[in-house]
Amino acid sequence: MTLDSTQDTGLVSRPRSPGAARDVVRALLHGERRAVDEMTVADAVLVTSELVTNAIRHGEGLRGFGCRVHAGHVEIAVEDASDAVPVTRPRTALLVSGGHGWPSVCLLARDVTVTHLPGGGKRVVARIALPG
């Protein structure tokens, strides 16, 4: 369940839930040859959960998911059917429910890109730094 960098469209798996996607990322990072600290694993799992949840709730459905480890970062990619680019909503009250996911992704990831896909939809890729 890792990304194939030769693919231009479509990711290799479609987990049934944010929890299943979190499990993939957690297993990937715990299986790394070099130790990945638990804070980095937690950050990657949270970013995964937010991206997959947003694809399901706001992106007209999850089309694909993938993750892979590169030198220096883990890359998490999610595809959905919507062309709408995520935005940070203005906060009018501290106790407003929802709207925290995208800002959290942007804070935890080293960088985030959104790419429109041929035929519609988008791919969101978040890269989280690996210490060391």
N, CA, C and O atoms as a printed pandas DataFrame, in Angstrom:
     atom_number atom_name residue_name chain_id  residue_number  x_coord  y_coord  z_coord
0              1         N          MET        A               1    0.820   -1.188    0.000
1              2        CA          MET        A               1    0.000    0.000    0.000
2              3         C          MET        A               1    0.865    1.252    0.000
3              4         O          MET        A               1    0.693    2.137    0.838
4              5         N          THR        A               2    1.768    1.316   -0.919
5              6        CA          THR        A               2    2.603    2.495   -1.051
6              7         C          THR        A               2    2.370    3.122   -2.404
7              8         O          THR        A               2    1.873    2.477   -3.327
8              9         N          LEU        A               3    2.725    4.356   -2.512
9             10        CA          LEU        A               3    2.585    5.052   -3.780
10            11         C          LEU        A               3    3.584    4.542   -4.792
11            12         O          LEU        A               3    4.718    4.207   -4.448
12            13         N          ASP        A               4    3.169    4.488   -6.015
13            14        CA          ASP        A               4    4.074    4.173   -7.113
14            15         C          ASP        A               4    4.357    5.486   -7.820
15            16         O          ASP        A               4    3.459    6.071   -8.426
16            17         N          SER        A               5    5.590    5.951   -7.749
17            18        CA          SER        A               5    5.911    7.265   -8.307
18            19         C          SER        A               5    5.781    7.320   -9.818
19            20         O          SER        A               5    5.841    8.406  -10.396
20            21         N          THR        A               6    5.606    6.179  -10.477
21            22        CA          THR        A               6    5.452    6.188  -11.925
22            23         C          THR        A               6    4.004    6.437  -12.342
23            24         O          THR        A               6    3.726    6.672  -13.518
24            25         N          GLN        A               7    3.088    6.387  -11.383
25            26        CA          GLN        A               7    1.688    6.610  -11.718
26            27         C          GLN        A               7    1.395    8.098  -11.821
27            28         O          GLN        A               7    1.807    8.872  -10.957
28            29         N          ASP        A               8    0.689    8.504  -12.864
29            30        CA          ASP        A               8    0.289    9.893  -12.994
30            31         C          ASP        A               8   -1.058   10.149  -12.342
31            32         O          ASP        A               8   -1.293   11.236  -11.813
32            33         N          THR        A               9   -1.933    9.177  -12.372
33            34        CA          THR        A               9   -3.234    9.328  -11.738
34            35         C          THR        A               9   -3.558    8.037  -11.021
35            36         O          THR        A               9   -3.096    6.958  -11.394
36            37         N          GLY        A              10   -4.344    8.169  -10.010
37            38        CA          GLY        A              10   -4.788    7.000   -9.268
38            39         C          GLY        A              10   -3.750    6.534   -8.269
39            40         O          GLY        A              10   -2.584    6.337   -8.612
40            41         N          LEU        A              11   -4.178    6.360   -7.043
41            42        CA          LEU        A              11   -3.308    5.829   -6.011
42            43         C          LEU        A              11   -3.648    4.361   -5.827
43            44         O          LEU        A              11   -4.656    3.879   -6.344
44            45         N          VAL        A              12   -2.823    3.666   -5.104
45            46        CA          VAL        A              12   -2.890    2.218   -5.141
46            47         C          VAL        A              12   -3.866    1.581   -4.181
47            48         O          VAL        A              12   -4.126    0.384   -4.299
48            49         N          SER        A              13   -4.414    2.308   -3.247
49            50        CA          SER        A              13   -5.366    1.679   -2.346
50            51         C          SER        A              13   -6.512    2.629   -2.042
51            52         O          SER        A              13   -6.423    3.833   -2.282
52            53         N          ARG        A              14   -7.563    2.080   -1.524
53            54        CA          ARG        A              14   -8.711    2.875   -1.124
54            55         C          ARG        A              14   -9.203    2.314    0.200
55            56         O          ARG        A              14  -10.102    1.473    0.217
56            57         N          PRO        A              15   -8.619    2.775    1.331
57            58        CA          PRO        A              15   -9.056    2.256    2.616
58            59         C          PRO        A              15  -10.531    2.543    2.835
59            60         O          PRO        A              15  -11.070    3.513    2.303
60            61         N          ARG        A              16  -11.168    1.710    3.607
61            62        CA          ARG        A              16  -12.611    1.865    3.836
62            63         C          ARG        A              16  -12.937    2.927    4.871
63            64         O          ARG        A              16  -14.087    3.348    4.994
64            65         N          SER        A              17  -11.926    3.360    5.615
65            66        CA          SER        A              17  -12.175    4.340    6.670
66            67         C          SER        A              17  -10.896    5.093    6.990
67            68         O          SER        A              17   -9.803    4.651    6.634
68            69         N          PRO        A              18  -11.032    6.247    7.670
69            70        CA          PRO        A              18   -9.832    6.930    8.137
70            71         C          PRO        A              18   -8.983    6.034    9.050
71            72         O          PRO        A              18   -7.754    6.103    9.024
72            73         N          GLY        A              19   -9.637    5.203    9.847
73            74        CA          GLY        A              19   -8.908    4.298   10.730
74            75         C          GLY        A              19   -8.040    3.311    9.971
75            76         O          GLY        A              19   -6.917    3.021   10.383
76            77         N          ALA        A              20   -8.549    2.798    8.875
77            78        CA          ALA        A              20   -7.766    1.861    8.062
78            79         C          ALA        A              20   -6.557    2.571    7.446
79            80         O          ALA        A              20   -5.474    1.991    7.361
80            81         N          ALA        A              21   -6.737    3.813    7.020
81            82        CA          ALA        A              21   -5.623    4.586    6.464
82            83         C          ALA        A              21   -4.589    4.880    7.550
83            84         O          ALA        A              21   -3.386    4.800    7.299
84            85         N          ARG        A              22   -5.051    5.220    8.753
85            86        CA          ARG        A              22   -4.121    5.447    9.866
86            87         C          ARG        A              22   -3.297    4.203   10.141
87            88         O          ARG        A              22   -2.095    4.293   10.391
88            89         N          ASP        A              23   -3.934    3.045   10.096
89            90        CA          ASP        A              23   -3.225    1.784   10.342
90            91         C          ASP        A              23   -2.114    1.556    9.322
91            92         O          ASP        A              23   -1.037    1.074    9.672
92            93         N          VAL        A              24   -2.374    1.903    8.059
93            94        CA          VAL        A              24   -1.364    1.746    7.005
94            95         C          VAL        A              24   -0.149    2.619    7.300
95            96         O          VAL        A              24    0.989    2.158    7.214
96            97         N          VAL        A              25   -0.393    3.879    7.648
97            98        CA          VAL        A              25    0.704    4.803    7.908
98            99         C          VAL        A              25    1.482    4.379    9.154
99           100         O          VAL        A              25    2.713    4.374    9.155
100          101         N          ARG        A              26    0.761    4.028   10.198
101          102        CA          ARG        A              26    1.413    3.588   11.438
102          103         C          ARG        A              26    2.300    2.373   11.172
103          104         O          ARG        A              26    3.444    2.335   11.625
104          105         N          ALA        A              27    1.787    1.383   10.446
105          106        CA          ALA        A              27    2.560    0.170   10.152
106          107         C          ALA        A              27    3.777    0.497    9.291
107          108         O          ALA        A              27    4.857   -0.049    9.512
108          109         N          LEU        A              28    3.610    1.376    8.320
109          110        CA          LEU        A              28    4.734    1.761    7.466
110          111         C          LEU        A              28    5.851    2.393    8.289
111          112         O          LEU        A              28    7.019    2.037    8.137
112          113         N          LEU        A              29    5.488    3.327    9.160
113          114        CA          LEU        A              29    6.506    4.026    9.940
114          115         C          LEU        A              29    7.127    3.140   11.018
115          116         O          LEU        A              29    8.320    3.256   11.298
116          117         N          HIS        A              30    6.347    2.269   11.615
117          118        CA          HIS        A              30    6.910    1.351   12.603
118          119         C          HIS        A              30    7.783    0.286   11.940
119          120         O          HIS        A              30    8.632   -0.315   12.598
120          121         N          GLY        A              31    7.585    0.053   10.664
121          122        CA          GLY        A              31    8.377   -0.938    9.937
122          123         C          GLY        A              31    9.649   -0.384    9.327
123          124         O          GLY        A              31   10.407   -1.125    8.702
124          125         N          GLU        A              32    9.896    0.904    9.498
125          126        CA          GLU        A              32   11.101    1.518    8.940
126          127         C          GLU        A              32   12.360    0.948    9.589
127          128         O          GLU        A              32   12.371    0.627   10.777
128          129         N          ARG        A              33   13.410    0.830    8.796
129          130        CA          ARG        A              33   14.699    0.349    9.312
130          131         C          ARG        A              33   15.253    1.271   10.383
131          132         O          ARG        A              33   15.783    0.817   11.397
132          133         N          ARG        A              34   15.128    2.554   10.150
133          134        CA          ARG        A              34   15.568    3.481   11.189
134          135         C          ARG        A              34   14.364    3.808   12.080
135          136         O          ARG        A              34   13.223    3.821   11.617
136          137         N          ALA        A              35   14.627    4.064   13.324
137          138        CA          ALA        A              35   13.553    4.333   14.274
138          139         C          ALA        A              35   12.883    5.669   13.952
139          140         O          ALA        A              35   13.555    6.664   13.681
140          141         N          VAL        A              36   11.569    5.674   13.985
141          142        CA          VAL        A              36   10.791    6.900   13.821
142          143         C          VAL        A              36   10.137    7.172   15.171
143          144         O          VAL        A              36    9.428    6.320   15.706
144          145         N          ASP        A              37   10.377    8.360   15.720
145          146        CA          ASP        A              37    9.857    8.661   17.053
146          147         C          ASP        A              37    8.326    8.717   17.048
147          148         O          ASP        A              37    7.702    8.974   16.019
148          149         N          GLU        A              38    7.750    8.476   18.199
149          150        CA          GLU        A              38    6.286    8.384   18.315
150          151         C          GLU        A              38    5.589    9.708   18.020
151          152         O          GLU        A              38    4.445    9.698   17.565
152          153         N          MET        A              39    6.234   10.837   18.260
153          154        CA          MET        A              39    5.615   12.128   17.944
154          155         C          MET        A              39    5.457   12.282   16.429
155          156         O          MET        A              39    4.432   12.778   15.961
156          157         N          THR        A              40    6.446   11.867   15.676
157          158        CA          THR        A              40    6.363   11.930   14.213
158          159         C          THR        A              40    5.295   10.966   13.709
159          160         O          THR        A              40    4.529   11.306   12.808
160          161         N          VAL        A              41    5.240    9.763   14.284
161          162        CA          VAL        A              41    4.192    8.807   13.907
162          163         C          VAL        A              41    2.824    9.417   14.195
163          164         O          VAL        A              41    1.924    9.340   13.359
164          165         N          ALA        A              42    2.662   10.021   15.369
165          166        CA          ALA        A              42    1.375   10.634   15.730
166          167         C          ALA        A              42    1.009   11.760   14.767
167          168         O          ALA        A              42   -0.150   11.876   14.367
168          169         N          ASP        A              43    1.980   12.591   14.390
169          170        CA          ASP        A              43    1.711   13.668   13.429
170          171         C          ASP        A              43    1.259   13.103   12.084
171          172         O          ASP        A              43    0.293   13.588   11.495
172          173         N          ALA        A              44    1.959   12.081   11.603
173          174        CA          ALA        A              44    1.616   11.478   10.311
174          175         C          ALA        A              44    0.236   10.827   10.358
175          176         O          ALA        A              44   -0.524   10.912    9.393
176          177         N          VAL        A              45   -0.083   10.190   11.458
177          178        CA          VAL        A              45   -1.388    9.537   11.619
178          179         C          VAL        A              45   -2.500   10.587   11.663
179          180         O          VAL        A              45   -3.560   10.388   11.071
180          181         N          LEU        A              46   -2.267   11.699   12.358
181          182        CA          LEU        A              46   -3.273   12.761   12.417
182          183         C          LEU        A              46   -3.490   13.386   11.041
183          184         O          LEU        A              46   -4.630   13.603   10.633
184          185         N          VAL        A              47   -2.414   13.673   10.331
185          186        CA          VAL        A              47   -2.537   14.231    8.982
186          187         C          VAL        A              47   -3.311   13.262    8.081
187          188         O          VAL        A              47   -4.187   13.680    7.324
188          189         N          THR        A              48   -2.990   11.986    8.164
189          190        CA          THR        A              48   -3.692   10.968    7.378
190          191         C          THR        A              48   -5.179   10.982    7.682
191          192         O          THR        A              48   -6.010   10.992    6.775
192          193         N          SER        A              49   -5.504   10.982    8.958
193          194        CA          SER        A              49   -6.902   10.965    9.372
194          195         C          SER        A              49   -7.656   12.173    8.839
195          196         O          SER        A              49   -8.774   12.042    8.340
196          197         N          GLU        A              50   -7.051   13.341    8.943
197          198        CA          GLU        A              50   -7.710   14.557    8.469
198          199         C          GLU        A              50   -7.902   14.550    6.954
199          200         O          GLU        A              50   -8.976   14.901    6.465
200          201         N          LEU        A              51   -6.876   14.154    6.214
201          202        CA          LEU        A              51   -6.992   14.147    4.751
202          203         C          LEU        A              51   -8.038   13.155    4.267
203          204         O          LEU        A              51   -8.837   13.472    3.386
204          205         N          VAL        A              52   -8.036   11.959    4.838
205          206        CA          VAL        A              52   -9.007   10.947    4.415
206          207         C          VAL        A              52  -10.419   11.356    4.834
207          208         O          VAL        A              52  -11.361   11.207    4.057
208          209         N          THR        A              53  -10.572   11.865    6.043
209          210        CA          THR        A              53  -11.889   12.329    6.502
210          211         C          THR        A              53  -12.404   13.449    5.616
211          212         O          THR        A              53  -13.576   13.453    5.241
212          213         N          ASN        A              54  -11.535   14.406    5.274
213          214        CA          ASN        A              54  -11.960   15.503    4.401
214          215         C          ASN        A              54  -12.366   15.001    3.021
215          216         O          ASN        A              54  -13.329   15.500    2.440
216          217         N          ALA        A              55  -11.639   14.016    2.492
217          218        CA          ALA        A              55  -12.002   13.457    1.179
218          219         C          ALA        A              55  -13.393   12.825    1.230
219          220         O          ALA        A              55  -14.186   12.973    0.301
220          221         N          ILE        A              56  -13.675   12.127    2.317
221          222        CA          ILE        A              56  -14.976   11.462    2.456
222          223         C          ILE        A              56  -16.084   12.483    2.687
223          224         O          ILE        A              56  -17.134   12.406    2.050
224          225         N          ARG        A              57  -15.865   13.434    3.585
225          226        CA          ARG        A              57  -16.911   14.399    3.962
226          227         C          ARG        A              57  -17.118   15.514    2.946
227          228         O          ARG        A              57  -18.252   15.890    2.648
228          229         N          HIS        A              58  -16.022   16.038    2.417
229          230        CA          HIS        A              58  -16.110   17.244    1.582
230          231         C          HIS        A              58  -15.656   17.034    0.144
231          232         O          HIS        A              58  -15.885   17.899   -0.702
232          233         N          GLY        A              59  -15.022   15.913   -0.148
233          234        CA          GLY        A              59  -14.423   15.703   -1.459
234          235         C          GLY        A              59  -15.186   14.765   -2.367
235          236         O          GLY        A              59  -14.635   14.260   -3.345
236          237         N          GLU        A              60  -16.447   14.526   -2.057
237          238        CA          GLU        A              60  -17.287   13.664   -2.886
238          239         C          GLU        A              60  -16.781   12.232   -2.941
239          240         O          GLU        A              60  -17.054   11.510   -3.900
240          241         N          GLY        A              61  -16.047   11.822   -1.922
241          242        CA          GLY        A              61  -15.613   10.428   -1.821
242          243         C          GLY        A              61  -14.130   10.230   -2.025
243          244         O          GLY        A              61  -13.487   10.952   -2.788
244          245         N          LEU        A              62  -13.602    9.253   -1.341
245          246        CA          LEU        A              62  -12.189    8.906   -1.431
246          247         C          LEU        A              62  -11.949    8.081   -2.680
247          248         O          LEU        A              62  -12.566    7.031   -2.860
248          249         N          ARG        A              63  -11.064    8.544   -3.541
249          250        CA          ARG        A              63  -10.712    7.814   -4.765
250          251         C          ARG        A              63   -9.438    7.004   -4.612
251          252         O          ARG        A              63   -9.283    5.957   -5.240
252          253         N          GLY        A              64   -8.528    7.483   -3.781
253          254        CA          GLY        A              64   -7.272    6.761   -3.627
254          255         C          GLY        A              64   -6.478    7.275   -2.453
255          256         O          GLY        A              64   -6.674    8.393   -1.978
256          257         N          PHE        A              65   -5.576    6.428   -1.999
257          258        CA          PHE        A              65   -4.736    6.755   -0.850
258          259         C          PHE        A              65   -3.399    6.066   -1.020
259          260         O          PHE        A              65   -3.326    4.954   -1.541
260          261         N          GLY        A              66   -2.356    6.720   -0.585
261          262        CA          GLY        A              66   -1.052    6.082   -0.601
262          263         C          GLY        A              66   -0.099    6.782    0.339
263          264         O          GLY        A              66   -0.291    7.946    0.690
264          265         N          CYS        A              67    0.921    6.069    0.738
265          266        CA          CYS        A              67    1.967    6.667    1.558
266          267         C          CYS        A              67    3.288    5.982    1.254
267          268         O          CYS        A              67    3.327    4.807    0.889
268          269         N          ARG        A              68    4.360    6.732    1.409
269          270        CA          ARG        A              68    5.686    6.167    1.209
270          271         C          ARG        A              68    6.689    7.005    1.983
271          272         O          ARG        A              68    6.464    8.180    2.275
272          273         N          VAL        A              69    7.787    6.369    2.300
273          274        CA          VAL        A              69    8.857    7.050    3.022
274          275         C          VAL        A              69    9.958    7.391    2.035
275          276         O          VAL        A              69   10.386    6.553    1.242
276          277         N          HIS        A              70   10.406    8.628    2.097
277          278        CA          HIS        A              70   11.533    9.111    1.311
278          279         C          HIS        A              70   12.636    9.469    2.291
279          280         O          HIS        A              70   12.425    9.459    3.504
280          281         N          ALA        A              71   13.791    9.780    1.773
281          282        CA          ALA        A              71   14.850   10.296    2.638
282          283         C          ALA        A              71   14.372   11.615    3.236
283          284         O          ALA        A              71   14.172   12.593    2.515
284          285         N          GLY        A              72   14.195   11.638    4.520
285          286        CA          GLY        A              72   13.844   12.877    5.196
286          287         C          GLY        A              72   12.372   13.162    5.413
287          288         O          GLY        A              72   12.040   14.076    6.168
288          289         N          HIS        A              73   11.477   12.417    4.784
289          290        CA          HIS        A              73   10.054   12.674    5.019
290          291         C          HIS        A              73    9.183   11.476    4.664
291          292         O          HIS        A              73    9.585   10.583    3.917
292          293         N          VAL        A              74    7.990   11.487    5.217
293          294        CA          VAL        A              74    6.960   10.539    4.808
294          295         C          VAL        A              74    5.953   11.339    3.985
295          296         O          VAL        A              74    5.596   12.463    4.337
296          297         N          GLU        A              75    5.503   10.742    2.889
297          298        CA          GLU        A              75    4.561   11.398    1.981
298          299         C          GLU        A              75    3.223   10.682    2.060
299          300         O          GLU        A              75    3.145    9.464    1.902
300          301         N          ILE        A              76    2.181   11.447    2.305
301          302        CA          ILE        A              76    0.822   10.915    2.381
302          303         C          ILE        A              76    0.023   11.581    1.275
303          304         O          ILE        A              76   -0.009   12.808    1.181
304          305         N          ALA        A              77   -0.620   10.778    0.438
305          306        CA          ALA        A              77   -1.383   11.314   -0.686
306          307         C          ALA        A              77   -2.808   10.772   -0.650
307          308         O          ALA        A              77   -3.036    9.588   -0.403
308          309         N          VAL        A              78   -3.749   11.660   -0.899
309          310        CA          VAL        A              78   -5.167   11.314   -0.901
310          311         C          VAL        A              78   -5.797   11.923   -2.142
311          312         O          VAL        A              78   -5.559   13.086   -2.467
312          313         N          GLU        A              79   -6.598   11.130   -2.826
313          314        CA          GLU        A              79   -7.342   11.627   -3.985
314          315         C          GLU        A              79   -8.825   11.572   -3.691
315          316         O          GLU        A              79   -9.317   10.642   -3.053
316          317         N          ASP        A              80   -9.539   12.603   -4.176
317          318        CA          ASP        A              80  -10.990   12.600   -4.060
318          319         C          ASP        A              80  -11.608   13.095   -5.357
319          320         O          ASP        A              80  -10.899   13.441   -6.302
320          321         N          ALA        A              81  -12.924   13.125   -5.395
321          322        CA          ALA        A              81  -13.638   13.430   -6.632
322          323         C          ALA        A              81  -13.948   14.910   -6.818
323          324         O          ALA        A              81  -14.460   15.299   -7.867
324          325         N          SER        A              82  -13.651   15.736   -5.831
325          326        CA          SER        A              82  -13.992   17.151   -5.903
326          327         C          SER        A              82  -12.847   17.973   -6.488
327          328         O          SER        A              82  -11.675   17.675   -6.259
328          329         N          ASP        A              83  -13.199   18.999   -7.237
329          330        CA          ASP        A              83  -12.209   19.945   -7.746
330          331         C          ASP        A              83  -11.937   21.075   -6.759
331          332         O          ASP        A              83  -10.992   21.843   -6.942
332          333         N          ALA        A              84  -12.759   21.185   -5.712
333          334        CA          ALA        A              84  -12.617   22.278   -4.749
334          335         C          ALA        A              84  -11.338   22.112   -3.928
335          336         O          ALA        A              84  -11.072   21.047   -3.371
336          337         N          VAL        A              85  -10.559   23.182   -3.868
337          338        CA          VAL        A              85   -9.321   23.194   -3.100
338          339         C          VAL        A              85   -9.660   23.503   -1.643
339          340         O          VAL        A              85  -10.458   24.402   -1.377
340          341         N          PRO        A              86   -9.066   22.770   -0.693
341          342        CA          PRO        A              86   -9.357   23.050    0.719
342          343         C          PRO        A              86   -8.951   24.476    1.091
343          344         O          PRO        A              86   -7.964   25.008    0.583
344          345         N          VAL        A              87   -9.724   25.073    1.976
345          346        CA          VAL        A              87   -9.430   26.420    2.464
346          347         C          VAL        A              87   -9.585   26.440    3.977
347          348         O          VAL        A              87  -10.310   25.632    4.557
348          349         N          THR        A              88   -8.896   27.372    4.595
349          350        CA          THR        A              88   -9.046   27.584    6.025
350          351         C          THR        A              88  -10.186   28.562    6.239
351          352         O          THR        A              88  -10.176   29.680    5.725
352          353         N          ARG        A              89  -11.170   28.115    7.012
353          354        CA          ARG        A              89  -12.297   28.993    7.304
354          355         C          ARG        A              89  -11.921   29.969    8.410
355          356         O          ARG        A              89  -11.192   29.614    9.336
356          357         N          PRO        A              90  -12.418   31.197    8.314
357          358        CA          PRO        A              90  -12.158   32.139    9.405
358          359         C          PRO        A              90  -12.824   31.650   10.684
359          360         O          PRO        A              90  -13.933   31.117   10.649
360          361         N          ARG        A              91  -12.157   31.832   11.789
361          362        CA          ARG        A              91  -12.692   31.430   13.088
362          363         C          ARG        A              91  -13.421   32.619   13.701
363          364         O          ARG        A              91  -12.818   33.666   13.939
364          365         N          THR        A              92  -14.704   32.462   13.955
365          366        CA          THR        A              92  -15.472   33.538   14.564
366          367         C          THR        A              92  -15.698   33.304   16.048
367          368         O          THR        A              92  -16.023   34.234   16.786
368          369         N          ALA        A              93  -15.527   32.063   16.486
369          370        CA          ALA        A              93  -15.687   31.745   17.909
370          371         C          ALA        A              93  -14.771   30.578   18.246
371          372         O          ALA        A              93  -14.546   29.699   17.415
372          373         N          LEU        A              94  -14.254   30.570   19.439
373          374        CA          LEU        A              94  -13.327   29.515   19.845
374          375         C          LEU        A              94  -13.980   28.144   19.942
375          376         O          LEU        A              94  -13.308   27.127   19.771
376          377         N          LEU        A              95  -15.264   28.101   20.211
377          378        CA          LEU        A              95  -15.922   26.822   20.435
378          379         C          LEU        A              95  -16.691   26.316   19.227
379          380         O          LEU        A              95  -17.553   25.449   19.365
380          381         N          VAL        A              96  -16.396   26.839   18.055
381          382        CA          VAL        A              96  -17.048   26.391   16.827
382          383         C          VAL        A              96  -16.600   24.965   16.526
383          384         O          VAL        A              96  -15.411   24.653   16.588
384          385         N          SER        A              97  -17.543   24.121   16.205
385          386        CA          SER        A              97  -17.236   22.734   15.881
386          387         C          SER        A              97  -16.766   22.619   14.434
387          388         O          SER        A              97  -17.320   23.260   13.541
388          389         N          GLY        A              98  -15.745   21.803   14.210
389          390        CA          GLY        A              98  -15.248   21.562   12.856
390          391         C          GLY        A              98  -14.336   22.664   12.364
391          392         O          GLY        A              98  -14.178   23.704   13.003
392          393         N          GLY        A              99  -13.740   22.410   11.211
393          394        CA          GLY        A              99  -12.887   23.404   10.586
394          395         C          GLY        A              99  -11.446   23.401   11.058
395          396         O          GLY        A              99  -10.668   24.272   10.668
396          397         N          HIS        A             100  -11.074   22.432   11.896
397          398        CA          HIS        A             100   -9.713   22.388   12.426
398          399         C          HIS        A             100   -8.774   21.517   11.597
399          400         O          HIS        A             100   -7.555   21.641   11.715
400          401         N          GLY        A             101   -9.320   20.645   10.770
401          402        CA          GLY        A             101   -8.514   19.655   10.063
402          403         C          GLY        A             101   -7.497   20.224    9.100
403          404         O          GLY        A             101   -6.311   19.907    9.194
404          405         N          TRP        A             102   -7.936   21.054    8.182
405          406        CA          TRP        A             102   -7.019   21.596    7.169
406          407         C          TRP        A             102   -5.924   22.451    7.799
407          408         O          TRP        A             102   -4.760   22.295    7.432
408          409         N          PRO        A             103   -6.248   23.355    8.738
409          410        CA          PRO        A             103   -5.154   24.098    9.388
410          411         C          PRO        A             103   -4.174   23.174   10.118
411          412         O          PRO        A             103   -2.972   23.437   10.137
412          413         N          SER        A             104   -4.678   22.104   10.712
413          414        CA          SER        A             104   -3.798   21.148   11.397
414          415         C          SER        A             104   -2.859   20.473   10.411
415          416         O          SER        A             104   -1.666   20.331   10.683
416          417         N          VAL        A             105   -3.386   20.058    9.274
417          418        CA          VAL        A             105   -2.559   19.441    8.229
418          419         C          VAL        A             105   -1.452   20.411    7.814
419          420         O          VAL        A             105   -0.287   20.027    7.711
420          421         N          CYS        A             106   -1.823   21.658    7.579
421          422        CA          CYS        A             106   -0.843   22.653    7.115
422          423         C          CYS        A             106    0.210   22.966    8.172
423          424         O          CYS        A             106    1.346   23.290    7.824
424          425         N          LEU        A             107   -0.137   22.877    9.445
425          426        CA          LEU        A             107    0.830   23.114   10.517
426          427         C          LEU        A             107    1.780   21.937   10.716
427          428         O          LEU        A             107    2.963   22.135   10.993
428          429         N          LEU        A             108    1.278   20.732   10.578
429          430        CA          LEU        A             108    2.083   19.539   10.865
430          431         C          LEU        A             108    2.959   19.114    9.688
431          432         O          LEU        A             108    4.015   18.513    9.887
432          433         N          ALA        A             109    2.534   19.417    8.484
433          434        CA          ALA        A             109    3.278   18.975    7.301
434          435         C          ALA        A             109    4.355   19.983    6.927
435          436         O          ALA        A             109    4.187   21.191    7.094
436          437         N          ARG        A             110    5.463   19.460    6.419
437          438        CA          ARG        A             110    6.537   20.317    5.928
438          439         C          ARG        A             110    6.038   21.099    4.708
439          440         O          ARG        A             110    6.331   22.285    4.559
440          441         N          ASP        A             111    5.297   20.431    3.855
441          442        CA          ASP        A             111    4.632   21.112    2.748
442          443         C          ASP        A             111    3.422   20.298    2.323
443          444         O          ASP        A             111    3.352   19.087    2.535
444          445         N          VAL        A             112    2.472   20.998    1.716
445          446        CA          VAL        A             112    1.228   20.388    1.240
446          447         C          VAL        A             112    0.986   20.913   -0.166
447          448         O          VAL        A             112    1.075   22.115   -0.416
448          449         N          THR        A             113    0.680   19.999   -1.083
449          450        CA          THR        A             113    0.342   20.414   -2.442
450          451         C          THR        A             113   -1.027   19.853   -2.821
451          452         O          THR        A             113   -1.427   18.778   -2.374
452          453         N          VAL        A             114   -1.724   20.606   -3.652
453          454        CA          VAL        A             114   -3.007   20.175   -4.186
454          455         C          VAL        A             114   -2.889   20.230   -5.698
455          456         O          VAL        A             114   -2.560   21.270   -6.269
456          457         N          THR        A             115   -3.162   19.100   -6.344
457          458        CA          THR        A             115   -3.052   19.005   -7.794
458          459         C          THR        A             115   -4.384   18.548   -8.370
459          460         O          THR        A             115   -4.964   17.565   -7.909
460          461         N          HIS        A             116   -4.867   19.266   -9.381
461          462        CA          HIS        A             116   -6.086   18.830  -10.069
462          463         C          HIS        A             116   -5.736   17.660  -10.983
463          464         O          HIS        A             116   -4.687   17.647  -11.626
464          465         N          LEU        A             117   -6.627   16.690  -11.025
465          466        CA          LEU        A             117   -6.401   15.483  -11.816
466          467         C          LEU        A             117   -7.131   15.552  -13.151
467          468         O          LEU        A             117   -8.195   16.164  -13.250
468          469         N          PRO        A             118   -6.559   14.923  -14.184
469          470        CA          PRO        A             118   -7.259   14.856  -15.462
470          471         C          PRO        A             118   -8.609   14.158  -15.275
471          472         O          PRO        A             118   -8.683   13.117  -14.622
472          473         N          GLY        A             119   -9.635   14.708  -15.825
473          474        CA          GLY        A             119  -10.958   14.098  -15.703
474          475         C          GLY        A             119  -11.693   14.504  -14.439
475          476         O          GLY        A             119  -12.816   14.051  -14.215
476          477         N          GLY        A             120  -11.093   15.343  -13.610
477          478        CA          GLY        A             120  -11.762   15.836  -12.410
478          479         C          GLY        A             120  -11.207   15.254  -11.132
479          480         O          GLY        A             120  -10.590   14.188  -11.119
480          481         N          GLY        A             121  -11.438   15.970  -10.075
481          482        CA          GLY        A             121  -10.930   15.569   -8.780
482          483         C          GLY        A             121   -9.570   16.171   -8.501
483          484         O          GLY        A             121   -9.028   16.940   -9.295
484          485         N          LYS        A             122   -9.032   15.798   -7.343
485          486        CA          LYS        A             122   -7.737   16.360   -6.951
486          487         C          LYS        A             122   -6.955   15.352   -6.130
487          488         O          LYS        A             122   -7.499   14.385   -5.597
488          489         N          ARG        A             123   -5.659   15.614   -6.050
489          490        CA          ARG        A             123   -4.754   14.857   -5.183
490          491         C          ARG        A             123   -4.138   15.850   -4.201
491          492         O          ARG        A             123   -3.597   16.882   -4.598
492          493         N          VAL        A             124   -4.228   15.522   -2.924
493          494        CA          VAL        A             124   -3.595   16.316   -1.873
494          495         C          VAL        A             124   -2.421   15.482   -1.359
495          496         O          VAL        A             124   -2.590   14.326   -0.971
496          497         N          VAL        A             125   -1.237   16.080   -1.362
497          498        CA          VAL        A             125   -0.036   15.394   -0.883
498          499         C          VAL        A             125    0.547   16.206    0.272
499          500         O          VAL        A             125    0.821   17.398    0.135
500          501         N          ALA        A             126    0.730   15.540    1.405
501          502        CA          ALA        A             126    1.359   16.166    2.572
502          503         C          ALA        A             126    2.666   15.438    2.854
503          504         O          ALA        A             126    2.723   14.208    2.839
504          505         N          ARG        A             127    3.700   16.206    3.106
505          506        CA          ARG        A             127    5.018   15.634    3.430
506          507         C          ARG        A             127    5.374   16.035    4.852
507          508         O          ARG        A             127    5.403   17.216    5.197
508          509         N          ILE        A             128    5.643   15.025    5.666
509          510        CA          ILE        A             128    5.969   15.246    7.072
510          511         C          ILE        A             128    7.419   14.878    7.294
511          512         O          ILE        A             128    7.856   13.780    6.949
512          513         N          ALA        A             129    8.159   15.803    7.872
513          514        CA          ALA        A             129    9.601   15.594    8.088
514          515         C          ALA        A             129    9.846   14.434    9.043
515          516         O          ALA        A             129    9.149   14.265   10.044
516          517         N          LEU        A             130   10.854   13.642    8.703
517          518        CA          LEU        A             130   11.330   12.585    9.590
518          519         C          LEU        A             130   12.615   13.090   10.249
519          520         O          LEU        A             130   13.546   13.496    9.553
520          521         N          PRO        A             131   12.673   13.069   11.561
521          522        CA          PRO        A             131   13.887   13.540   12.237
522          523         C          PRO        A             131   15.099   12.701   11.873
523          524         O          PRO        A             131   14.986   11.524   11.531
524          525         N          GLY        A             132   16.234   13.322   11.953
525          526        CA          GLY        A             132   17.454   12.562   11.756
526          527         C          GLY        A             132   18.127   12.903   10.523
527          528         O          GLY        A             132   19.178   12.340   10.217
